[in-house]
Amino acid sequence: MRTRRAPLRMALATGIALAAVAAATGPVGTAAAADPAPEPTATAQPQRVEYFTGPDAHPRHTDVPASPALSSAERKKIKGDGDVVPIVQAGPTATKLDVVFIGDGYTASQQEDFHADVRAKWAKVSAVEPYASYKSLFNVWAVDAVSRQSGVSNDPTNGTVKDTALGSAFFCDGIERLLCVDTNKVESYAKKATDPDLVIVLANSTKYGGAGYNDITSPYGYDGIATASSDNAQSDQVVVHETGHSLGKLADEYWYEEYGTYTGAEPWESNISKLTAAQLTAQKKKWYRWIGRTSPDGGTVGAYEGGGYHPRGLHRPTKDSIMRTLGREFNLPGREAMIAGFHRHASVVTAVTPTDQAVRRDGKVRVRAAHGIRLRWSVDGREVRRARGDLVVSPRSLGVPADGRTHELTVRATDPTDAVRAPELRSLLTDSLTWRVGR
């Protein structure tokens, strides 16, 4: 089995922070202690964040301080808790996309509340397409972070200080809805999960806020951190938008008038381009395969001027997807990118019968795959057509000879979805498993 690892508006009532790149502040209200010298950290420089300022406003940008390195005493304390609780178990971590929620502002007696909040938040995120169609690819875990006090700093008002495990705080860098965390502490809790691919910090709060740290590359395999309020009805949209960056590698599709005309090179992101619809089609670039199709976010796929922060010189696929406005759908090119992102972490088929040991000719071989996945079985490279689609097979019934030699039994699995058209992305939607069959 091969495994893949990726290197991780509905207008808001009073403003919401979305961080397109890593951003953090240190813990709020923690007294300085006589600890040993802090250990080195890779997040020493201030980093850029984006945030909403009002109901109809596009995000703005600012710099916030990076998290301070953890002292040895802090690291020792963090190792003392952090139970990992399964919320959704779809299969082995090596073959699934593992979403790790970490709670902040939950006391020891509130951990069950945290687990309930995780279930509720994941239910809302996974109801959005293409998550809804690919639920079988996700494991979900809750990592308990025990805080001394309930709630988070600067909630409900600026100046409120809470002693929490991750140092969550609104009014980050003076911006009310920007919900920052100590990213080094998040990392220390996230690594308690076996194989984190996507990390979400759930702050114990009803206040509308969040952030997305999408340029963090963790040695533990995940890219980025999203933060969101636990009990705000719309904060799940922050998470969905930010996973467009981290999983889909999508650009923002909004713009600022003062950015003027874009004159740089062709962007690397798949959902913005210097080219017009006619040029995309003629040159067979980016989302040209979708041009003219009706998109789930409304309207027709084309090339609409404005995107990537520039009002002119760059184009986006549709008028108003979730990468421009919270509460909208992913457009067709965005869905394609998200599905490909899912499969960079999760396999199309999972072995129930281990592949690292020989199976007997008269035994059973079992796999697990979502409904609609095409399964093709072969013996020594020759397909056995009568076994197409079977989840359980017998090597003997497939014609493995009883000649005392070792033979290979292989299943090839393909997701036939028409939501992914680009050949380089479709290759991510095929996997194969092989077993040795002996006496």
Rosetta blueprint (number, residue, H / E / L):
1 M L
2 R L
3 T L
4 R L
5 R L
6 A L
7 P L
8 L L
9 R L
10 M L
11 A L
12 L L
13 A L
14 T L
15 G L
16 I L
17 A E
18 L E
19 A L
20 A L
21 V L
22 A L
23 A L
24 A L
25 T L
26 G L
27 P L
28 V L
29 G L
30 T L
31 A L
32 A L
33 A L
34 A L
35 D L
36 P L
37 A L
38 P L
39 E L
40 P L
41 T L
42 A L
43 T L
44 A L
45 Q L
46 P L
47 Q E
48 R E
49 V E
50 E E
51 Y E
52 F L
53 T L
54 G L
55 P L
56 D L
57 A L
58 H L
59 P L
60 R E
61 H E
62 T E
63 D E
64 V E
65 P L
66 A L
67 S L
68 P L
69 A L
70 L L
71 S L
72 S H
73 A H
74 E H
75 R H
76 K H
77 K H
78 I H
79 K L
80 G L
81 D L
82 G L
83 D L
84 V E
85 V E
86 P E
87 I E
88 V E
89 Q L
90 A L
91 G L
92 P L
93 T H
94 A H
95 T H
96 K L
97 L E
98 D E
99 V E
100 V E
101 F E
102 I E
103 G E
104 D E
105 G L
106 Y L
107 T L
108 A H
109 S H
110 Q H
111 Q H
112 E H
113 D H
114 F H
115 H H
116 A H
117 D H
118 V H
119 R H
120 A H
121 K H
122 W H
123 A H
124 K H
125 V H
126 S L
127 A L
128 V L
129 E L
130 P L
131 Y L
132 A H
133 S H
134 Y H
135 K H
136 S H
137 L H
138 F E
139 N E
140 V E
141 W E
142 A E
143 V E
144 D L
145 A L
146 V L
147 S L
148 R L
149 Q L
150 S L
151 G L
152 V L
153 S E
154 N L
155 D L
156 P L
157 T L
158 N L
159 G L
160 T L
161 V L
162 K L
163 D L
164 T L
165 A L
166 L L
167 G L
168 S L
169 A E
170 F L
171 F L
172 C E
173 D L
174 G L
175 I E
176 E L
177 R L
178 L E
179 L L
180 C E
181 V L
182 D L
183 T H
184 N H
185 K H
186 V H
187 E H
188 S H
189 Y H
190 A H
191 K L
192 K L
193 A L
194 T L
195 D L
196 P L
197 D L
198 L E
199 V E
200 I E
201 V E
202 L E
203 A E
204 N L
205 S L
206 T L
207 K L
208 Y L
209 G L
210 G E
211 A E
212 G E
213 Y E
214 N E
215 D E
216 I E
217 T E
218 S L
219 P L
220 Y L
221 G L
222 Y L
223 D E
224 G E
225 I E
226 A E
227 T E
228 A E
229 S E
230 S L
231 D L
232 N L
233 A L
234 Q L
235 S L
236 D H
237 Q H
238 V H
239 V H
240 V H
241 H H
242 E H
243 T H
244 G H
245 H H
246 S H
247 L L
248 G L
249 K L
250 L L
251 A L
252 D L
253 E L
254 Y L
255 W E
256 Y L
257 E H
258 E H
259 Y H
260 G L
261 T E
262 Y L
263 T L
264 G L
265 A L
266 E L
267 P L
268 W L
269 E L
270 S L
271 N L
272 I L
273 S E
274 K L
275 L L
276 T L
277 A H
278 A H
279 Q H
280 L H
281 T H
282 A H
283 Q H
284 K L
285 K L
286 K H
287 W H
288 Y H
289 R H
290 W H
291 I L
292 G L
293 R L
294 T E
295 S L
296 P L
297 D L
298 G L
299 G L
300 T E
301 V L
302 G L
303 A L
304 Y E
305 E E
306 G E
307 G E
308 G L
309 Y E
310 H E
311 P E
312 R E
313 G E
314 L E
315 H E
316 R E
317 P L
318 T L
319 K L
320 D L
321 S L
322 I L
323 M L
324 R L
325 T L
326 L L
327 G L
328 R L
329 E L
330 F L
331 N L
332 L H
333 P H
334 G H
335 R H
336 E H
337 A H
338 M H
339 I H
340 A H
341 G H
342 F H
343 H H
344 R H
345 H H
346 A L
347 S L
348 V L
349 V E
350 T E
351 A E
352 V L
353 T L
354 P L
355 T L
356 D L
357 Q L
358 A L
359 V E
360 R E
361 R L
362 D L
363 G L
364 K L
365 V E
366 R E
367 V E
368 R E
369 A E
370 A L
371 H L
372 G L
373 I L
374 R E
375 L E
376 R E
377 W E
378 S E
379 V E
380 D L
381 G L
382 R E
383 E E
384 V L
385 R H
386 R H
387 A H
388 R L
389 G L
390 D L
391 L L
392 V E
393 V E
394 S L
395 P L
396 R L
397 S L
398 L L
399 G L
400 V L
401 P L
402 A L
403 D L
404 G L
405 R L
406 T L
407 H E
408 E E
409 L E
410 T E
411 V E
412 R E
413 A E
414 T E
415 D L
416 P L
417 T L
418 D L
419 A L
420 V L
421 R L
422 A L
423 P H
424 E H
425 L H
426 R H
427 S H
428 L H
429 L H
430 T E
431 D E
432 S E
433 L E
434 T E
435 W E
436 R E
437 V E
438 G E
439 R L
